[in-house]
Amino acid sequence: MERKVSCEYCIHYDYNEEYECYECEIDLDEDEMIRFLSNSFQSCPHFKYGDEYSVVKKQM
């Protein structure tokens, strides 16, 4: 059973200050990009759960 994940929780989904929007930092192939833009990803193979707390722990 595949579960749907939200890009908002992915470590690869980051804010781009130049374009003033969030974007996926993974180099997606053409098919993956179409699914990403149409919001039809069911289970992203690149998804990694990331939160601010885990990042801060690594910096300390």
DOLO-447319 format. One line per 3 residues: number of its first residue (from 0); their letters; for each residue x, y, z of N, C-alpha, C, CB. Coordinates in Angstrom, 2 decimals. Glycine has a CB too. Example, Ala and Ser with C-alpha at 12.3 -4.5 7.8 and 13.67 -1.06 7.14 Angstrom:
BEGIN
0	as	13.19:-5.69:7.80:12.30:-4.50:7.80:13.20:-3.30:7.80:11.31:-4.47:9.05 | 12.85:-2.25:7.08:13.67:-1.06:7.14:12.90:0.03:7.87:14.08:-0.60:5.72;
***
This chain:
BEGIN
0	mer	0.84:-1.18:0.00:0.00:0.00:0.00:0.89:1.25:0.00:-0.96:-0.01:1.22 | 0.72:2.09:-1.00:1.49:3.32:-1.08:0.73:4.43:-0.39:1.79:3.68:-2.54 | 1.46:5.26:0.33:0.79:6.38:0.98:1.21:7.68:0.31:1.10:6.42:2.49;
3	kvs	0.31:8.59:0.26:0.58:9.88:-0.35:1.36:10.75:0.63:-0.73:10.59:-0.79 | 2.39:11.40:0.16:3.21:12.25:1.01:3.10:13.70:0.53:4.69:11.78:1.01 | 3.30:14.61:1.43:3.24:16.02:1.10:4.65:16.57:0.93:2.46:16.80:2.18;
6	cey	4.85:17.30:-0.14:6.17:17.89:-0.40:6.59:18.84:0.71:6.16:18.63:-1.74 | 5.63:19.42:1.40:5.94:20.38:2.47:6.82:19.77:3.55:4.67:20.91:3.08 | 6.75:18.45:3.74:7.51:17.79:4.78:8.83:17.20:4.27:6.69:16.70:5.41;
9	cih	9.11:17.37:3.01:10.31:16.78:2.40:11.52:17.69:2.61:10.10:16.53:0.90 | 12.65:17.07:2.86:13.89:17.82:3.07:14.38:18.48:1.78:14.97:16.89:3.63 | 13.93:17.97:0.63:14.35:18.50:-0.67:13.47:19.64:-1.17:14.36:17.39:-1.69;
12	ydy	12.41:19.96:-0.45:11.47:21.02:-0.84:11.86:22.28:-0.09:9.98:20.62:-0.54 | 12.40:23.26:-0.80:12.97:24.43:-0.13:12.51:25.72:-0.82:14.50:24.34:-0.12 | 12.60:26.80:-0.07:12.19:28.11:-0.58:13.30:28.72:-1.42:11.82:29.06:0.59;
15	nee	12.95:29.19:-2.61:13.90:29.85:-3.50:13.64:31.34:-3.40:13.76:29.34:-4.98 | 14.57:32.07:-2.80:14.38:33.50:-2.57:14.40:34.29:-3.88:15.46:34.02:-1.64 | 15.14:33.82:-4.86:15.20:34.52:-6.14:13.84:34.54:-6.84:16.25:33.87:-7.05;
18	yec	13.16:33.39:-6.85:11.85:33.28:-7.50:10.68:33.47:-6.53:11.73:31.94:-8.19 | 10.98:33.56:-5.24:9.99:33.75:-4.19:8.91:32.67:-4.20:9.35:35.10:-4.33 | 9.35:31.43:-4.26:8.43:30.30:-4.20:9.18:29.05:-3.72:7.79:30.04:-5.59;
21	yec	8.41:28.05:-3.33:8.99:26.78:-2.91:9.20:25.90:-4.13:8.10:26.08:-1.87 | 10.27:25.10:-4.12:10.53:24.21:-5.23:11.28:22.96:-4.76:11.33:24.93:-6.32 | 11.16:21.93:-5.55:11.87:20.69:-5.28:13.29:20.83:-5.79:11.15:19.47:-5.93;
24	eid	14.27:20.51:-4.94:15.67:20.65:-5.32:16.24:19.43:-6.04:16.48:20.94:-4.10 | 15.44:18.39:-6.17:15.88:17.18:-6.87:15.75:17.41:-8.37:15.04:15.94:-6.41 | 16.71:16.94:-9.14:16.62:17.01:-10.59:15.68:15.92:-11.07:18.03:16.87:-11.26;
27	lde	14.44:16.30:-11.31:13.42:15.35:-11.73:13.51:15.12:-13.24:12.02:15.84:-11.34 | 13.22:13.88:-13.67:13.15:13.65:-15.10:11.83:14.21:-15.63:13.29:12.13:-15.43 | 11.64:14.16:-16.93:10.47:14.79:-17.55:9.15:14.23:-17.01:10.53:14.60:-19.06;
30	dem	9.05:12.92:-16.88:7.81:12.32:-16.39:7.54:12.70:-14.94:7.87:10.81:-16.52 | 8.59:12.68:-14.11:8.43:13.06:-12.70:8.02:14.52:-12.58:9.73:12.81:-11.93 | 8.59:15.37:-13.43:8.26:16.79:-13.38:6.80:17.04:-13.75:9.18:17.58:-14.33;
33	irf	6.29:16.31:-14.73:4.88:16.45:-15.11:3.99:16.04:-13.96:4.57:15.61:-16.37 | 4.30:14.92:-13.30:3.51:14.49:-12.14:3.61:15.49:-11.00:3.96:13.11:-11.65 | 4.81:16.05:-10.78:5.00:17.04:-9.71:4.16:18.29:-9.99:6.50:17.41:-9.58;
36	lsn	4.23:18.80:-11.19:3.51:20.03:-11.52:2.00:19.85:-11.56:3.98:20.56:-12.86 | 1.55:18.64:-11.88:0.12:18.38:-11.90:-0.40:17.91:-10.54:-0.21:17.34:-12.97 | 0.52:17.86:-9.57:0.18:17.46:-8.20:-0.43:16.05:-8.15:-0.79:18.47:-7.59;
39	sfq	0.13:15.15:-8.97:-0.41:13.79:-8.99:0.62:12.75:-8.52:-0.87:13.44:-10.40 | 1.63:13.20:-7.79:2.58:12.25:-7.19:1.86:11.46:-6.12:3.83:12.98:-6.61 | 1.86:10.16:-6.20:1.27:9.32:-5.17:2.30:8.96:-4.12:0.66:8.05:-5.78;
42	scp	3.50:8.63:-4.58:4.58:8.27:-3.67:5.89:8.68:-4.32:4.56:6.74:-3.35 | 6.46:9.76:-3.86:7.70:10.27:-4.45:8.88:9.39:-4.05:7.95:11.73:-4.01 | 9.66:8.92:-5.02:10.81:8.08:-4.70:11.95:8.84:-4.02:11.32:7.43:-5.96;
45	hfk	11.90:10.15:-4.06:12.96:10.99:-3.48:12.59:11.56:-2.13:13.30:12.12:-4.42 | 11.39:11.27:-1.64:10.90:11.87:-0.39:11.75:11.43:0.80:9.43:11.48:-0.15 | 12.19:12.43:1.57:12.87:12.21:2.85:12.26:13.19:3.83:14.44:12.40:2.73;
48	ygd	11.75:12.65:4.93:11.15:13.51:5.93:12.22:14.40:6.54:10.43:12.69:7.01 | 11.96:15.69:6.58:12.90:16.63:7.17:12.18:17.62:8.05:13.69:17.35:6.09 | 12.80:17.95:9.15:12.25:18.99:10.01:13.39:19.87:10.52:11.46:18.38:11.19;
51	eys	13.03:21.04:11.00:14.04:22.00:11.45:14.86:21.46:12.62:13.38:23.30:11.85 | 14.24:20.66:13.47:14.92:20.15:14.66:16.08:19.23:14.29:13.94:19.42:15.56 | 15.89:18.38:13.30:16.97:17.47:12.91:18.12:18.24:12.27:16.45:16.41:11.95;
54	vvk	17.81:19.32:11.55:18.85:20.14:10.94:19.65:20.86:12.02:18.24:21.16:9.95 | 18.98:21.42:13.01:19.64:22.15:14.08:20.54:21.21:14.90:18.59:22.83:15.00 | 20.08:19.99:15.15:20.89:19.03:15.90:22.21:18.76:15.20:20.12:17.72:16.09;
57	kqm	22.20:18.70:13.87:23.44:18.45:13.12:24.39:19.64:13.18:23.12:18.13:11.66 | 23.82:20.85:13.30:24.64:22.06:13.32:25.33:22.27:14.66:23.79:23.26:12.99 | 24.81:21.68:15.72:25.36:21.89:17.07:26.55:21.05:17.33:24.34:21.62:18.12;
***
